[in-house]
């Protein structure tokens, strides 16, 4: 009997404590942002019958903003390195507090915490924190160069993919008709770096080269697709990619296709390789006729 009374009493006081405790129900701190963007941090809380005394925002344990509805002034900003708050870009009430940050930099990265305190007589505290990384993120999709709109079977293809500059490591991957390129089809990666905006920005270049033969190009007339994917490890939402298609034709149809393509383009750039091939055939034929004529004359 005493056991059951103890259990009921424990549950009763646990429920009372839960009802009368403060809770930070939600904290919105972006995991990663670009330094060129503005950021909104928000904090929601359940007062559970308590009177709100204050809401404080911290970066790396240093307070940069305070909302005190029972004090004057209600809003107070404190100088903290890496934190810039535009005037009037904040809003707080009994259940939520939102602040905007601008002019971000590498020094804006850190741990951001929202702390809520109740008034007398309990002065309870509740807090949540999360980390935010401010980086120079790629602003454009990868660039594919040296890729033509038309190829023939058995051609040798070479193309280059270049990523946009980023302060975070970028990984490039080539896909050929939906299949990842093999290591033997790739040249060593080229890394270029510059210093800007307080970051070391890096750009990657990766070249792919291969012959247009094998199961990937078995069907005549098949579309050739090259895709380059730029990934930033640990942040899958930042993935960027570029795809280009080309007509893949048999060797016998190359000249006809080139003539049609040149006619439709209205003066597009001439394919000198195809023209030289035809000129060589004509020259060999002419030489053969001359030789035959000379032999015939000698026999007479």
JOCORCOR-V58552 format. One record per backbone hydrogen bond with DSSP energy under -1.0 kcal/mol. CO is the residue of the C=O (numbers start at 1). NH is the residue of the N-H. Records with the same first field share a line. If there is no record, write none. Layout:
CO->NH, NH
This chain:
1->5
2->6
3->7
4->8
5->9
6->10
7->11
8->12
9->13
10->14
11->15
12->16
13->17
14->18
15->19
16->20
18->21
23->46
26->44
28->42
31->133
33->135
34->37
39->101
41->99
42->28
43->97
44->26
46->23
47->50
51->119
54->117
55->67
56->115
57->64, 65
58->113
59->62
62->59
64->78
65->57
66->76
67->55
68->71
74->68
76->66
80->83
84->102
86->89
88->90
89->100
91->98
95->45
96->93
97->43
98->91
99->41
101->39
105->108
106->109
110->132
111->60
112->130
113->58
114->128
115->56
116->126
117->53, 54
119->123
124->118
126->116
128->114
130->112
132->110
133->33
135->35
136->167
143->162
145->160
149->247
151->249
152->155
155->212
157->210
159->208
160->145
161->206
162->143
166->202
171->231
173->229
174->181
175->227
176->179
179->176
182->185
183->186
185->209
190->205
192->203
194->201
196->199
199->196
201->194
202->166
203->192
204->163
205->190
206->161
207->187
208->159
210->157
211->213
212->154
214->217
215->218
219->222
224->246
225->177
226->244
227->175
228->242
229->173
230->240
231->171
232->235
235->238
236->239
240->230
242->228
244->226
246->224
247->151
249->153
251->254
253->257
254->258
255->259
256->260
257->261
258->262
259->263
260->264
261->265
270->272
271->275
272->276
273->277
274->278
275->279
276->280
277->281
278->282
279->283
280->284
281->285
282->286
283->287
284->288
285->289
286->290
287->291
288->292
289->293
290->294
291->295
292->296
293->297
294->298
295->299
296->300
